[in-house]
Amino acid sequence: MKRIIPAMMIGLLSAPGAQAMPLSYRIATPATTVALSWHAFGGVSQAHLEGVSGDVTLNPAKEIEDRINVTIPVATLIASNSLLTYQLKSSLFFDAEHYPTIAFSSSRVVDLGDGHFRVFGSLAVKNVRRPVILDATLRKQGREDSGQLSLHATTAISRSAFNMDKFAMLVDDTVTINIEIHAQTRQPA
């Protein structure tokens, strides 16, 4: 009996889940984009943002420790035409001069199985922070040990909730957000 207990302890401690370490990824800025779309003037308008930075931390052993933090520079916003780009960056909407970044920080990531996740967090736009829920699909890229991942996430927000309520009679309040994140494992220090 004295030999069985230490052998069982060694077996439990060496099990793959018992020693799973958190994986930390840095967002690959050139390969990551955020796309916005909304209904306006009887059609669909679109814009995208680049220059996205941040990190993703996944802990297979403790889902509660999974985190996604993203910062998006408003100056990178490009819409379907130059007038719309100007208006979106102006004080009518994002007010890039006074609020140069958009930030997202997750509070919980729930694994729904088969690479699907629900990401709970907060979105900060123009110093207004609101809760958001993203539906996400996570795919590791290449070999299992390649250290790369790809995350696609979608959500919809109310633009008026972020004090961007101009042209309410002509522009729908709902903005759909599609996010493509590519990330690489952080190198140990």
C-alpha positions, 0 to 999 in steps of 0.5 A, spaced: 500 500 500 505 504 501 508 503 494 501 504 491 499 511 493 506 514 491 505 511 484 498 514 484 500 521 486 506 521 480 501 518 475 496 524 477 501 529 477 504 527 470 497 527 467 497 532 461 491 536 464 495 536 471 501 540 468 497 544 462 501 551 462 497 557 460 499 559 453 500 566 451 500 569 444 501 576 442 497 579 436 500 579 429 498 586 428 499 586 420 494 580 420 489 582 424 483 586 422 476 589 425 471 590 420 464 594 421 458 594 417 451 598 418 445 599 414 445 607 412 441 610 407 438 604 404 444 600 403 450 597 407 456 601 409 462 598 411 469 600 414 475 597 417 480 598 422 487 595 422 493 596 427 490 592 432 495 590 438 494 586 444 494 579 447 491 572 448 492 568 454 489 561 454 489 556 460 487 549 458 487 547 465 483 553 468 478 556 463 477 562 468 484 564 467 483 565 459 484 572 457 483 577 451 486 584 451 485 588 444 487 595 443 485 598 436 487 605 434 482 609 431 486 613 426 487 606 422 479 607 420 478 606 413 471 607 410 468 605 403 469 613 401 474 618 404 468 623 406 465 617 410 472 616 413 473 623 415 466 623 418 467 617 422 474 619 425 470 626 426 467 628 433 460 626 429 462 619 431 469 616 434 472 623 435 479 620 434 483 626 436 480 626 443 479 618 443 485 615 439 484 608 441 478 603 442 479 597 447 476 590 449 478 586 455 475 580 456 472 578 463 471 570 461 472 566 455 467 560 455 469 554 451 462 551 448 466 545 444 469 544 437 473 550 437 467 555 439 467 560 444 463 565 448 467 571 450 464 576 455 468 582 456 467 590 455 468 595 450 471 602 451 469 607 445 470 614 447 471 613 454 464 609 454 465 602 457 459 597 455 459 590 456 459 585 450 459 578 448 463 575 442 461 569 439 468 566 437 471 560 433 479 559 435 483 555 430 490 553 431 494 554 425 499 549 422 502 544 426 500 543 433 507 546 436 507 551 431 505 556 436 500 560 432 492 561 432 487 564 429 481 567 432 474 569 428 469 573 433 463 577 431 458 581 435 453 587 434 453 593 438 448 599 439 452 605 436 448 610 441 450 606 447 457 609 445 455 616 444 455 616 437 448 617 435 448 622 429 443 621 423 439 616 427 433 617 422 438 615 416 443 610 420 441 604 423 443 604 431 446 596 430 453 596 428 456 589 426 463 587 428 467 582 425 474 581 428 480 576 425 485 575 430 492 572 428 497 571 434 503 568 435 506 565 441 510 569 446 517 568 447 519 566 454 523 572 457 
